[in-house]
């Protein structure tokens, strides 16, 4: 139980439409299973939040192209998710999460479906985003991935067991 405020707005006071708009404007989501739409190209997947924000197509395409470039996949922009590796899919999912320039990124096991090397690359990318000022809230069961965080909150059965600072600092 509890409450949280985003931009001094108590989310308990908002209806479903207001909550959807708040998520669209201020949050980015990265899922373990990527949640890319198979029928859409990489570009179209990245543009999806911008469509809902009402962006003009030309600006949306520019933003998607820049984000694909930022995650190293501009050459795959017209491919479909089925033509991408797991690491490429996750980088596109990160690009989509960044499309609306969110203040907060929620990452649910962002390396869970990836090999160790690709997982490290994704975590380095998230570390860079944090260094650039993004707040990242991540759920993971992997201690080596959790070690990237500044603060680690350990939970068991929905109860906080421990809050501690990470012993590893990637933000110098």
Secondary structure, DSSP 8 states (H G I E B T S, - for coil): ----EETTEEGGG--HHHHHHHHHHHEEEE-TT----TTSBHHHHHHHHHHHTT--HHHHHHHHHHHHHHTT-GGGTTSBGGGS-HHHHHHHHHHHHHTT--SEEEEESTTTTS-HHHHHHHHHHHHHHHHTT-EEEEE-S-HHHHTTSSEEEEEETTEEEEEEE-S-----
